[in-house]
Amino acid sequence: MNAQTFDFAEDSTVEMWLARRLPFDTKTIEEKSACARLRAMLKRLGHSESEILSGVYTSLQGGRFDIENVLAYNIGMSSFAQAGRNGMHFRRIWGAPKVSPSGNRFEHHHAYQLVASPAKPANGVNLELELSCIDDVARVWWAVSGTSAANIAAGVRLPVAGRFALHVEVGMPQKKRLHNAIKKLLDGIVAALHSEPAPSAEAVDRLARYLSLPVSDVVRRLSDPAVAVLGERSGLVRPYRNFVQWHPEDDRCDSITVIACGSPGSCSVTVTELGETR
C-alpha cells in the first residue's frame, strides 16, 4: 500500500489516514483495498455488552457530507455489525490529523474504538415517541414530525441555525439490527426536524399514496411540523425515480450518537446546538 495515500494503525483503537475523503461509489482500486483492510480491522474490535462503537473523523477540509456516511456507510455497514451492536457514535473534529505511523501527514483521519455509552444531553431539545418502523425514512419522518418537544432546555433558541449534535436512543424491534437500520433512521429523524415551505406537489402525492394519507395531511406536516428544530429547508423532499428522495441538512451535524436501548419501538431524540465550529 502506498504510504503517501493511506496509512493504518491497530491496537485498542483502529486508525486510518487518507489523502482524500473516502467517497461512496467512486473509489479507486487503492481505496477499495484500503476499505477491505479497514473492514477486517473493525471486525477484530469485537463486541462489548457495556460499550458502543465510537468513530471520529478529523480533517480541516470543508464540504457538504454526512459524518455517518464518511465514517461508516461509505466503508460498508456490515463491518459495524458486531462492534456497533449496542450503539454507534460518530463525531467530526475540525482540525489537522496527527502524524501517521509512517511519519507522513494526511488530510483525513478515521479512528474507531469501543467506548462507554454517553448520557442523554440535558441542554437541548428532547422528543419522546414510539416508532412503528425504524428502517423506513418516510415512516420515521411521519412519526417524528408529529411529535412535540417533551423538553426544551433553558436558553435554547429555535431554530438551531449552526452546527448541531444528535443523540438518539431507540428500542430495537425483534430481528432488527442497528447497523442495517441506522442510516434510514437518521435520515428520517433529521428530515422531520425541518419544515418545507413549498413542498413539491409530485413528492407530496407520492408520499401520501405510500403512507395511505390524505395529500392535505402530508402538505400540512411538511410545512408545519410539530417542532422544526432545524428550521426551513427548501427542497427537503423531491421526486426521485419511482418514489422520493430526502435532502435534510444532516451535513450540519458534527456529532451523532445512536444507542440501542429501551422497549422495542421506543425512541428518544435530543438535538443540541454546537454553534459554528469551523
C-alpha positions as CSV (number, residue, x, y, z in Angstrom):
1,M,0.0,0.0,0.0
2,N,1.3,3.4,-1.0
3,A,2.2,5.2,2.3
4,Q,1.5,8.5,0.6
5,T,-2.1,7.5,0.0
6,F,-3.0,5.5,3.1
7,D,-1.7,4.5,6.5
8,F,-3.1,2.4,9.3
9,A,-2.7,1.6,13.0
10,E,-4.4,-1.1,15.0
11,D,-4.5,-1.6,18.8
12,S,-7.4,-0.9,21.1
13,T,-8.1,1.9,18.5
14,V,-8.3,1.2,14.8
15,E,-7.0,4.2,12.7
16,M,-6.8,5.0,9.0
17,W,-5.1,8.0,7.4
18,L,-6.2,9.0,3.9
19,A,-5.1,11.5,1.2
20,R,-8.7,12.4,0.3
21,R,-12.1,12.0,1.9
22,L,-13.5,8.5,1.2
23,P,-16.3,8.5,-1.3
24,F,-19.1,6.0,-1.6
25,D,-19.2,5.0,-5.3
26,T,-16.1,6.5,-7.0
27,K,-13.4,4.6,-5.1
28,T,-10.1,3.9,-6.7
29,I,-8.6,0.4,-6.7
30,E,-6.4,1.6,-3.8
31,E,-9.3,3.0,-1.9
32,K,-11.2,-0.3,-2.3
33,S,-8.2,-2.2,-0.9
34,A,-7.9,0.2,2.0
35,C,-11.6,-0.2,2.8
36,A,-11.2,-4.0,2.8
37,R,-8.3,-3.7,5.2
38,L,-10.3,-1.3,7.5
39,R,-13.3,-3.6,7.5
40,A,-11.1,-6.5,8.7
41,M,-9.7,-4.4,11.4
42,L,-13.1,-3.2,12.6
43,K,-14.3,-6.8,12.8
44,R,-11.4,-7.6,15.1
45,L,-12.6,-4.9,17.5
46,G,-15.2,-7.4,18.7
47,H,-18.1,-6.5,20.8
48,S,-18.7,-5.4,24.4
49,E,-22.1,-5.6,26.2
50,S,-21.4,-2.4,28.1
51,E,-19.9,-0.3,25.3
52,I,-20.7,1.2,21.9
53,L,-18.6,1.9,18.8
54,S,-17.1,5.4,18.5
55,G,-15.9,6.7,15.1
56,V,-14.1,10.0,14.9
57,Y,-13.3,11.8,11.6
58,T,-10.6,14.5,11.7
59,S,-9.9,17.0,8.9
60,L,-9.6,20.7,8.1
61,Q,-11.3,20.2,4.8
62,G,-14.8,21.5,4.4
63,G,-17.6,20.4,2.0
64,R,-21.1,19.1,2.4
65,F,-21.2,15.5,3.6
66,D,-22.8,13.3,6.3
67,I,-20.5,12.3,9.0
68,E,-22.0,8.8,9.3
69,N,-21.5,8.3,5.6
70,V,-17.8,9.1,5.8
71,L,-17.2,7.0,8.9
72,A,-19.4,4.1,8.2
73,Y,-21.7,3.9,5.2
74,N,-19.0,4.5,2.6
75,I,-16.9,1.7,4.2
76,G,-19.7,-0.9,4.4
77,M,-22.2,-1.2,7.2
78,S,-21.8,-4.9,7.7
79,S,-18.4,-4.4,9.2
80,F,-20.0,-2.5,12.0
81,A,-22.5,-5.3,12.9
82,Q,-20.6,-6.6,15.9
83,A,-18.7,-3.6,17.4
84,G,-21.8,-1.3,16.8
85,R,-24.4,-3.7,18.1
86,N,-25.3,-1.7,21.2
87,G,-24.8,1.7,19.5
88,M,-22.6,4.0,17.5
89,H,-21.2,7.4,18.0
90,F,-19.9,9.4,15.0
91,R,-18.1,12.7,15.5
92,R,-16.4,15.3,13.4
93,I,-13.3,17.1,14.6
94,W,-12.3,20.3,12.6
95,G,-8.5,20.1,12.9
96,A,-5.3,18.7,11.3
97,P,-4.9,15.0,11.7
98,K,-1.9,13.8,13.7
99,V,1.1,12.4,12.0
100,S,0.7,8.8,10.8
101,P,2.9,5.9,12.0
102,S,4.9,6.2,8.8
103,G,5.7,9.8,9.7
104,N,3.6,11.2,6.9
105,R,0.9,13.8,7.1
106,F,-2.6,13.2,5.6
107,E,-5.6,15.5,5.2
108,H,-8.1,12.9,6.6
109,H,-8.1,10.6,9.6
110,H,-10.5,8.0,10.9
111,A,-10.3,6.5,14.5
112,Y,-12.6,3.7,15.9
113,Q,-12.8,2.3,19.4
114,L,-15.2,0.9,21.9
115,V,-16.4,3.4,24.5
116,A,-18.9,3.8,27.3
117,S,-22.4,4.9,26.2
118,P,-22.8,8.7,26.8
119,A,-25.7,10.0,28.9
120,K,-28.6,11.8,27.2
121,P,-27.8,15.5,27.0
122,A,-29.8,17.8,29.2
123,N,-29.1,21.1,27.3
124,G,-31.0,20.6,24.1
125,V,-34.4,19.9,22.6
126,N,-35.8,16.5,23.5
127,L,-38.6,14.5,21.8
128,E,-40.0,11.2,23.1
129,L,-42.1,9.0,20.8
130,E,-42.9,5.5,19.6
131,L,-41.9,4.2,16.2
132,S,-43.7,1.5,14.3
133,C,-40.8,1.2,12.0
134,I,-37.1,2.2,12.3
135,D,-35.8,1.5,8.9
136,D,-38.2,3.4,6.6
137,V,-37.3,7.0,6.1
138,A,-40.9,8.2,5.3
139,R,-42.5,6.4,8.3
140,V,-39.8,7.7,10.7
141,W,-40.3,11.2,9.3
142,W,-44.0,11.0,9.8
143,A,-43.8,9.8,13.4
144,V,-41.1,12.3,14.4
145,S,-42.5,15.3,12.6
146,G,-45.8,14.9,14.5
147,T,-44.1,14.8,17.9
148,S,-44.0,17.9,20.1
149,A,-40.9,18.6,22.2
150,A,-41.0,16.9,25.6
151,N,-38.5,19.4,26.9
152,I,-36.6,22.4,25.6
153,A,-33.7,23.3,27.9
154,A,-33.5,26.9,29.2
155,G,-31.6,29.2,26.9
156,V,-32.2,27.1,23.8
157,R,-33.1,29.3,20.8
158,L,-35.1,27.8,17.9
159,P,-34.5,27.1,15.1
160,V,-30.9,25.8,15.6
161,A,-29.0,27.7,13.0
162,G,-25.5,26.4,13.3
163,R,-23.9,23.0,13.6
164,F,-25.6,20.5,15.9
165,A,-25.3,17.2,17.8
166,L,-27.9,14.5,17.6
167,H,-28.4,11.9,20.4
168,V,-30.9,9.1,19.7
169,E,-31.9,6.2,22.0
170,V,-34.0,3.6,20.2
171,G,-35.6,0.3,21.2
172,M,-34.7,-2.3,18.6
173,P,-37.6,-4.3,17.2
174,Q,-37.2,-8.1,17.2
175,K,-34.9,-9.3,14.4
176,K,-33.7,-5.8,13.5
177,R,-30.0,-4.9,13.7
178,L,-28.8,-1.4,14.3
179,H,-26.2,-1.4,11.5
180,N,-28.9,-2.2,8.9
181,A,-31.3,0.5,10.2
182,I,-29.2,3.4,11.3
183,K,-28.9,5.3,8.1
184,K,-32.6,5.4,7.3
185,L,-33.4,6.1,10.9
186,L,-31.2,9.1,11.0
187,D,-32.4,10.4,7.6
188,G,-36.0,10.2,8.8
189,I,-35.3,11.9,12.1
190,V,-33.3,14.8,10.6
191,A,-35.8,15.3,7.8
192,A,-38.6,15.6,10.4
193,L,-36.8,18.4,12.2
194,H,-37.2,20.7,9.2
195,S,-40.1,22.4,7.7
196,E,-40.6,22.6,3.9
197,P,-42.3,25.9,3.0
198,A,-43.3,24.9,-0.6
199,P,-43.2,21.1,-1.0
200,S,-43.1,19.5,-4.4
201,A,-46.6,18.5,-5.4
202,E,-45.4,15.3,-7.0
203,A,-43.3,14.4,-3.9
204,V,-46.3,15.1,-1.7
205,D,-48.6,12.9,-3.9
206,R,-46.1,10.0,-3.8
207,L,-45.7,10.3,0.0
208,A,-49.4,10.4,0.5
209,R,-50.0,7.3,-1.5
210,Y,-47.1,5.5,0.2
211,L,-48.3,6.3,3.7
212,S,-52.0,6.0,2.8
213,L,-52.7,9.5,4.0
214,P,-54.6,12.5,2.5
215,V,-52.5,14.9,0.5
216,S,-53.5,17.7,2.7
217,D,-52.2,16.0,5.8
218,V,-48.8,15.5,4.2
219,V,-48.6,19.1,3.0
220,R,-49.5,20.3,6.5
221,R,-46.9,18.1,8.2
222,L,-44.2,19.1,5.8
223,S,-44.9,22.9,6.0
224,D,-45.7,22.9,9.7
225,P,-44.2,20.0,11.7
226,A,-44.6,19.8,15.5
227,V,-41.1,21.2,16.1
228,A,-39.0,22.4,13.2
229,V,-35.8,22.4,15.4
230,L,-33.6,22.8,12.3
231,G,-35.7,25.4,10.6
232,E,-36.9,25.7,7.0
233,R,-35.4,23.5,4.2
234,S,-36.3,24.3,0.7
235,G,-36.3,21.1,-1.4
236,L,-36.4,18.9,1.7
237,V,-38.2,16.1,-0.3
238,R,-38.1,15.7,-4.1
239,P,-39.4,13.2,-6.6
240,Y,-36.8,10.5,-7.4
241,R,-37.3,7.6,-9.7
242,N,-40.5,5.8,-8.6
243,F,-40.6,7.4,-5.1
244,V,-38.9,10.4,-3.3
245,Q,-35.5,11.4,-2.1
246,W,-34.9,13.3,1.1
247,H,-32.4,16.2,1.4
248,P,-32.2,17.2,5.1
249,E,-29.3,19.3,6.3
250,D,-27.6,16.5,8.1
251,D,-24.3,17.8,6.8
252,R,-24.5,20.4,9.6
253,C,-24.4,17.6,12.2
254,D,-20.9,17.2,13.8
255,S,-21.9,14.6,16.4
256,I,-24.3,11.6,16.1
257,T,-25.0,9.1,18.9
258,V,-27.4,6.2,18.4
259,I,-27.9,3.8,21.3
260,A,-29.9,0.6,21.1
261,C,-31.9,0.5,24.4
262,G,-35.4,0.5,25.8
263,S,-38.5,-1.3,24.8
264,P,-39.0,-2.1,21.1
265,G,-40.1,1.0,19.1
266,S,-39.4,3.5,21.9
267,C,-37.4,6.5,20.7
268,S,-35.8,9.5,22.3
269,V,-34.3,12.3,20.2
270,T,-32.2,15.1,21.6
271,V,-30.8,17.9,19.4
272,T,-28.0,20.2,20.9
273,E,-26.6,23.3,19.2
274,L,-22.9,23.3,18.7
275,G,-22.6,26.7,17.0
276,E,-20.1,27.3,14.2
277,T,-17.2,25.0,14.9
278,R,-15.1,25.7,11.7
